[in-house]
Amino acid sequence: MTNQQGRLRMRVAVFACVAAVALLIDQLTKAWAMAALAAGQTIRVIPGLLSLTLVRNPGASLGFGSGATWVISLLAVAACIALVVAGIRTISMKWTVVLSFAFAGAFGNLIDRVMYADGFLNGKVVDFLNYGWSVGNVADIYLVVAGVVLVLLILKGEPFSAGDLAEKAAEPGAGDSAESEAASQQ
């Protein structure tokens, strides 16, 4: 096994483990919310900031697209596939972890849409974290955090692929730091 294959296996293992733990936390919190909260009941956790309210959301963020739940579900399937492919293609452990959290968020809500469906992919997502302006769940937190960190990685110039790493090494003034980074990433 080459060093490059070993690093790929390590990134795949990290992706799978982070995603599995994150999914487990998401699904356990949703199961708890369905068992502990009655529909319409609100429990204040931090007054004016966070309450717990059970909501079954057929749409996407803020209830958008509630009439096209199956379309949202198909987009989630496509996103999950794209995130797994990106997780395999990246050379960066940072990208791997961010992509695994994004996958866990998308897949966690997709599980709800499949498990609680009356028809073709028309199930409702279990939301219970009430911020006053929106009600979400742990999977939504994963998606938001992954989105923010993804933007930060792009702004920082974190190489995603070997091609990005080569471009970074070719930049004037990159010198030894890019070469040592290239050696550690591959």
SVG drawing of the C-alpha trace seen along z (x, -y; Angstrom):
<svg xmlns="http://www.w3.org/2000/svg" viewBox="-50 -38 62 40">
<polyline fill="none" stroke="black" stroke-width="0.4" points="0.0,0.0 1.4,-3.4 1.5,-6.4 -1.1,-8.1 -3.5,-5.1 -3.0,-5.1 -3.9,-8.8 -6.9,-8.2 -8.0,-5.4 -7.5,-7.6 -9.6,-10.4 -12.4,-8.0 -12.3,-6.5 -12.4,-10.0 -15.3,-11.0 -17.2,-7.8 -16.6,-8.1 -17.4,-11.8 -20.5,-11.4 -21.7,-8.3 -21.3,-10.0 -22.9,-13.2 -25.8,-11.3 -26.3,-9.3 -26.4,-12.5 -28.9,-14.1 -31.2,-11.1 -31.0,-10.6 -31.9,-14.3 -34.8,-14.0 -36.1,-10.8 -35.8,-12.5 -37.7,-15.6 -40.6,-13.4 -40.8,-11.5 -40.4,-14.4 -42.2,-17.3 -45.9,-17.4 -47.0,-19.1 -47.4,-22.8 -45.7,-22.6 -42.8,-25.1 -40.1,-24.7 -38.0,-27.8 -34.3,-27.0 -32.8,-30.4 -35.5,-33.1 -35.6,-35.2 -33.0,-33.1 -33.8,-29.3 -36.9,-27.2 -37.8,-23.7 -40.9,-23.3 -41.7,-20.2 -42.5,-21.0 -42.8,-18.7 -41.4,-20.7 -42.3,-19.5 -40.2,-22.2 -36.6,-23.4 -35.1,-26.2 -37.8,-28.5 -40.5,-26.2 -39.6,-27.2 -40.7,-24.6 -43.2,-22.9 -45.3,-22.1 -42.4,-20.3 -41.1,-18.0 -40.1,-15.3 -38.0,-17.8 -36.2,-18.8 -35.7,-15.1 -34.2,-14.4 -31.9,-17.4 -30.8,-16.1 -30.0,-12.7 -27.9,-14.4 -26.2,-16.6 -25.3,-13.5 -23.8,-11.7 -21.8,-14.9 -20.5,-15.3 -19.3,-11.7 -17.6,-12.0 -16.0,-15.3 -14.9,-13.7 -13.1,-11.0 -11.5,-13.3 -10.1,-15.9 -6.5,-15.7 -7.2,-17.8 -8.2,-16.4 -9.9,-19.8 -12.1,-19.5 -12.8,-15.9 -14.1,-16.9 -16.2,-19.8 -17.7,-17.7 -18.6,-14.9 -20.5,-17.4 -22.3,-18.7 -23.1,-15.1 -24.4,-14.3 -26.7,-17.3 -28.1,-16.6 -28.5,-12.9 -29.9,-13.4 -32.8,-15.4 -33.2,-13.1 -33.6,-10.2 -36.6,-12.1 -38.1,-12.7 -37.9,-9.0 -38.9,-7.5 -41.9,-9.8 -43.2,-9.8 -46.8,-9.1 -45.9,-9.0 -42.8,-9.4 -40.2,-11.2 -42.7,-13.6 -41.9,-13.1 -41.5,-15.9 -38.3,-16.8 -38.3,-16.8 -37.4,-20.3 -37.3,-21.3 -34.7,-24.0 -36.8,-27.2 -34.7,-30.3 -37.7,-32.6 -37.3,-33.4 -36.8,-29.8 -37.1,-26.2 -34.5,-23.7 -32.6,-20.6 -29.0,-19.4 -28.6,-18.4 -29.4,-22.1 -26.6,-23.2 -24.2,-20.9 -25.2,-22.3 -24.8,-25.9 -21.4,-25.3 -20.1,-23.3 -21.2,-26.1 -19.4,-28.8 -16.2,-26.7 -16.3,-25.8 -16.3,-29.5 -13.4,-30.1 -11.4,-27.3 -12.0,-28.8 -11.0,-32.3 -7.9,-30.8 -6.9,-29.1 -6.9,-25.6 -6.1,-23.2 -8.9,-20.8 -7.2,-18.7 -3.6,-17.9 -4.2,-20.4 -5.0,-23.2 -1.9,-22.2 0.3,-22.4 -1.2,-25.8 -0.4,-27.1 3.1,-25.8 3.6,-27.5 2.5,-30.9 5.4,-33.4 6.8,-33.5 5.2,-30.2 8.7,-28.5 9.4,-25.9 6.2,-26.2 4.1,-25.1 6.5,-22.2 6.3,-21.0 2.5,-21.3 2.4,-19.4 4.5,-16.6 2.3,-16.4 -1.1,-16.5 -0.4,-13.8"/>
</svg>
